[in-house]
């Protein structure tokens, strides 16, 4: 299994949904970076389930940093963060062990690992594992903020209800990062949540689109071709469970535009080169141009639903039906946004350390 990403600053994730613990290891961060454990707690709280629009499984996420931090700062050695699983109900899964839950990795995991995988709660494939990413990402976010680089994600669309677009990027980002349900236009939050509750009452689930903005990235960061900013971010983002699409700037809408409309005209503002539009999402040729880096992630509806579904028993090799048990979310879009911010921050730390040197991120 490949559970590590990053060349200069790497992230390794470990654990299973119903195992003893989950966690993450960050390697390559500069020594001397401040580690704010209260901020880590706050970031984990943004991922935590909330009320009727989330799963009843609520974990305290009482993390421990067991290496790599001394007297509140990074030492430059691997940082290991461990988060215990304290609220599991494995019996819900033992009863459907051989049934492939549609949309889940039960069947493919069984085929790859020959039945030795921990299937409980989705095992290593569970969204539960993202708690480790969020804890690690909090350290990366703090380091980037001190360099004037900010990341923010809002629920652009959920259950076919759309949020407003980014306008004043820094103001919007700072506001979003304090919200449990991250929308720019607060009037749409209740509408989205009502649709989530409605789907839940019907035994169903909903998905949505997350839009992310990165501001403060220096110009000229990135590589052409295979290590482009888009390539490295997409690689990491697709590692998040439920993300099935990523687009940058105008994305797929550019396919329906003329070149005269899609091109971003350059101009000089003081001593800075900018573009009048941002259809390319702040990236040209895989390299940052100084404009906000903009991308969107498509988040599929939660695959575990209460409706009867057709499936197979992959051990008996026969057709069957499934009514899923266990505790699950009717929507994970609002919880996934802090995961997107976190993995984005870790990728940026990796890229920037490669461009400017490891110590560039140090305080």
C-alpha positions in Angstrom: 0.0 0.0 0.0 1.2 3.5 -0.8 0.2 5.8 2.0 2.8 8.5 1.6 2.8 11.6 -0.5 5.3 14.4 -1.0 8.9 14.8 -2.0 10.4 17.4 0.3 7.7 17.5 3.0 6.0 14.1 3.1 2.7 12.9 4.7 2.1 9.3 5.7 -1.3 8.2 7.0 -2.0 5.1 9.0 -4.8 3.2 10.8 -8.3 1.8 10.3 -11.7 3.1 11.1 -12.3 0.6 13.9 -8.7 -0.1 14.9 -7.1 1.2 18.0 -5.9 4.4 16.5 -5.4 6.4 13.3 -2.8 9.1 12.6 -0.3 10.8 10.5 3.5 11.3 10.2 4.9 14.5 8.7 8.6 14.3 7.6 10.7 17.1 6.2 9.2 20.2 7.9 11.8 22.7 9.0 12.8 22.9 12.6 11.5 25.9 14.6 7.9 26.0 13.3 5.4 26.9 16.0 2.9 24.1 16.8 -0.4 25.4 18.2 -2.3 22.5 19.7 -5.4 24.6 20.3 -5.4 25.3 16.5 -5.1 21.6 15.8 -8.1 21.0 18.1 -10.1 23.7 16.3 -9.3 22.3 12.9 -10.4 18.8 14.0 -13.6 20.3 15.4 -14.5 21.6 11.9 -14.3 18.0 10.6 -16.4 16.6 13.4 -20.1 15.6 12.8 -22.7 18.2 13.6 -26.4 17.4 14.4 -28.9 15.9 12.0 -26.8 16.5 8.9 -24.0 14.2 10.0 -23.3 10.7 11.3 -24.1 9.9 14.9 -20.6 8.6 15.3 -18.8 11.4 17.2 -15.1 10.9 18.1 -13.4 13.2 20.6 -10.2 13.2 18.5 -8.0 13.4 21.5 -4.7 13.5 19.6 -1.2 13.1 20.9 1.9 14.3 19.2 4.4 11.7 20.2 7.5 12.9 18.3 9.0 15.8 16.3 7.8 18.6 18.6 9.6 20.0 21.6 8.6 22.9 23.7 6.0 23.9 21.2 8.1 23.9 18.1 9.1 21.4 15.4 12.4 19.7 15.8 13.0 18.9 12.2 12.5 15.2 12.7 9.4 13.2 11.8 6.2 14.4 13.6 3.9 11.6 14.6 0.3 12.3 15.5 -1.8 9.6 17.0 -5.6 9.8 17.4 -7.5 7.0 19.2 -10.7 5.5 18.0 -13.1 5.6 21.0 -16.6 5.2 19.5 -16.8 2.2 17.3 -19.6 -0.4 16.7 -18.0 -3.1 14.8 -21.0 -5.5 15.0 -22.8 -3.4 12.4 -20.2 -4.5 9.9 -19.6 -8.1 10.8 -23.2 -9.0 9.7 -22.5 -7.7 6.1 -18.9 -8.7 5.8 -19.2 -10.4 2.4 -21.7 -8.0 0.9 -20.3 -5.3 -1.4 -21.8 -1.9 -0.3 -22.4 0.0 -3.6 -20.0 2.9 -3.9 -17.6 1.6 -1.2 -14.3 -0.3 -1.5 -15.5 -3.5 0.1 -15.2 -5.7 -3.0 -12.1 -4.1 -4.4 -10.3 -4.3 -1.1 -11.2 -7.9 -0.7 -9.8 -8.6 -4.2 -6.6 -6.7 -3.6 -5.9 -7.9 0.0 -7.3 -11.5 -0.4 -9.7 -11.1 2.6 -7.0 -10.0 5.1 -8.2 -6.4 5.1 -9.9 -4.8 8.2 -13.3 -4.3 6.7 -15.0 -2.7 9.8 -16.3 0.7 9.0 -14.5 0.7 5.7 -11.2 0.0 7.4 -8.3 1.9 5.9 -10.5 3.3 3.2 -12.8 5.1 5.7 -13.2 8.9 5.8 -12.2 8.5 9.5 -8.6 8.4 8.4 -8.9 12.0 7.2 -8.7 13.1 10.9 -5.0 12.5 10.7 -4.7 14.6 7.6 -6.5 17.4 9.3 -4.3 17.3 12.4 -1.1 17.3 10.3 -2.5 19.9 7.9 -3.1 22.3 10.8 0.6 22.5 11.4 1.1 23.2 7.7 -1.6 25.8 7.6 -0.1 27.7 10.5 3.3 27.8 8.8 1.8 29.1 5.6 -0.2 31.8 7.3 2.9 33.2 8.8 4.3 33.5 5.2 1.1 35.4 4.1 -0.4 32.4 2.3 -4.0 31.6 3.1 -6.3 28.8 2.1 -10.1 28.8 2.3 -12.8 26.5 1.0 -16.6 27.0 0.8 -19.5 24.8 -0.2 -20.0 26.1 -3.7 -23.0 23.8 -4.3 -24.8 21.2 -2.2 -28.1 19.4 -3.1 -28.3 21.7 -6.2 -28.3 24.9 -4.1 -25.5 27.3 -4.9 -23.5 29.6 -2.7 -22.1 33.0 -3.7 -18.7 33.2 -5.3 -15.5 34.6 -3.7 -15.3 38.4 -3.9 -12.9 39.8 -1.3 -10.6 36.7 -1.1 -8.8 37.3 2.2 -12.0 38.5 4.0 -13.9 35.6 2.7 -11.2 33.1 3.6 -10.8 34.3 7.2 -14.5 34.2 7.6 -15.0 30.8 6.1 -12.3 29.3 8.3 -14.3 30.0 11.4 -17.5 28.4 10.2 -18.7 24.9 10.9 -20.9 25.0 7.7 -18.7 27.0 5.4 -20.7 29.2 3.0 -20.0 32.7 1.9 -23.7 33.6 1.7 -25.1 32.6 5.1 -28.7 32.7 3.8 -28.1 29.5 1.7 -26.8 27.5 4.7 -30.3 26.6 6.0 -31.6 25.8 2.5 -28.7 23.3 2.0 -29.1 21.8 5.4 -32.8 21.3 4.9 -32.1 19.4 1.7 -29.6 17.2 3.5 -32.2 16.4 6.2 -34.8 15.7 3.6 -32.5 13.3 1.8 -31.7 11.6 5.1 -35.4 11.2 5.9 -35.9 9.5 2.6 -33.0 7.1 3.3 -30.8 8.9 0.8 -27.8 11.2 0.7 -26.5 14.2 -1.3 -23.2 15.5 -2.6 -21.8 18.8 -3.7 -19.0 20.9 -4.9 -16.2 22.6 -2.8 -14.4 25.6 -4.1 -11.0 26.5 -2.8 -9.0 29.7 -3.0 -5.3 30.1 -2.2 -4.0 33.6 -1.9 -0.4 34.9 -1.3 1.4 32.3 -3.4 4.6 33.7 -4.8 4.8 34.0 -8.6 6.9 31.4 -10.4 6.3 28.4 -8.2 5.6 25.1 -9.8 6.9 22.9 -12.6 5.8 22.3 -16.2 4.3 19.0 -17.2 4.0 16.3 -14.6 4.9 18.2 -11.4 2.7 21.1 -12.2 0.8 22.8 -9.4 -2.4 21.3 -10.8 -0.8 17.8 -11.0 0.5 17.7 -7.5 -2.7 19.2 -5.9 -5.0 16.8 -7.9 -2.9 13.8 -7.0 -3.4 14.6 -3.3 -7.0 15.7 -3.6 -8.1 12.5 -5.3 -6.8 10.7 -2.2 -9.6 12.1 -0.2 -12.5 9.7 -0.1 -15.6 10.8 -2.1 -13.8 13.3 -4.3 -14.5 12.3 -7.9 -13.5 15.4 -9.8 -11.1 18.3 -9.7 -11.0 21.4 -11.9 -9.0 24.6 -11.9 -10.1 28.1 -12.7 -12.8 28.0 -15.3 -12.3 24.2 -15.6 -14.6 22.3 -17.9 -16.6 25.5 -18.7 -13.5 26.7 -20.6 -14.3 24.1 -23.2 -17.4 26.1 -24.3 -15.7 29.4 -24.4 -13.8 31.2 -27.2 -10.1 31.9 -26.8 -10.9 35.7 -26.6 -13.1 35.0 -23.6 -11.0 32.3 -21.9 -7.6 34.2 -22.1 -6.7 36.2 -19.0 -5.3 39.6 -20.1 -2.2 40.8 -18.3 -1.7 44.3 -16.9 0.6 46.1 -14.6 -0.6 47.3 -11.2 2.1 49.3 -9.6 5.1 47.0 -9.8 3.1 43.8 -10.0 1.9 41.9 -13.0 -1.7 40.7 -12.7 -4.5 39.4 -14.9 -7.8 41.0 -15.4 -9.7 37.7 -15.2 -8.7 34.4 -13.6 -10.0 31.7 -15.9 -6.8 29.8 -15.5 -7.1 29.7 -11.8 -3.8 31.5 -11.0 -1.7 29.0 -12.9 0.0 29.1 -16.4 2.1 26.3 -17.6 1.8 24.5 -14.3 3.4 27.6 -12.5 1.8 30.2 -10.3 1.3 33.7 -11.8 0.4 35.4 -8.5 -3.3 35.5 -8.9 -5.4 33.4 -6.5 -5.2 29.7 -7.2 -8.7 28.5 -7.6 -10.0 25.0 -7.9 -13.2 23.0 -7.3 -13.7 19.4 -6.0 -16.8 17.3 -6.8 -17.9 15.4 -3.7 -20.1 12.4 -4.5 -23.1 11.6 -2.3 -22.3 9.4 0.7 -22.6 5.9 -0.6 -24.0 4.4 2.6 -27.8 4.9 2.4 -30.8 3.4 4.1 -32.5 2.3 1.0 -32.5 -1.3 -0.2 -29.8 -1.7 -2.9 -28.9 -4.5 -5.3 -25.5 -6.0 -4.7 -23.5 -9.2 -4.5 -22.2 -11.5 -1.9 -18.6 -11.7 -3.2 -17.6 -14.7 -1.1 -20.6 -16.8 -2.1 -20.6 -15.2 -5.6 -24.3 -14.7 -5.7 -26.7 -11.8 -6.2 -28.3 -10.3 -3.1 -29.8 -7.2 -1.5 -28.4 -4.9 1.1 -29.9 -2.6 3.6 -26.9 -0.8 5.1 -26.5 -0.7 8.9 -23.9 1.3 10.8 -23.7 5.0 11.4 -23.3 7.2 8.4 -23.5 10.8 7.0 -26.3 11.9 4.7 -23.7 14.4 3.4 -20.0 14.8 3.9 -19.5 18.0 1.9 -19.4 20.3 4.9 -17.0 18.0 6.8 -14.7 17.4 3.8 -13.8 21.1 3.2 -11.3 21.2 6.1 -9.8 18.0 4.8 -9.3 19.8 1.4 -7.7 22.8 3.1 -5.4 20.5 5.1 -4.1 18.4 2.2 -3.7 21.5 0.1 -1.6 23.1 2.8 0.6 20.0 3.1 1.1 19.9 -0.7 2.0 23.6 -0.7 4.6 23.1 2.1 6.1 20.3 0.0 6.2 22.5 -3.2 7.5 25.6 -1.4 10.2 23.7 0.5 11.4 22.4 -2.8 11.4 25.8 -4.4 12.9 27.9 -1.6 14.5 25.3 0.7 13.3 23.6 3.8 14.1 26.5 6.2 11.9 28.9 4.3 8.9 27.8 6.3 10.6 28.3 9.6 9.4 31.2 11.8 
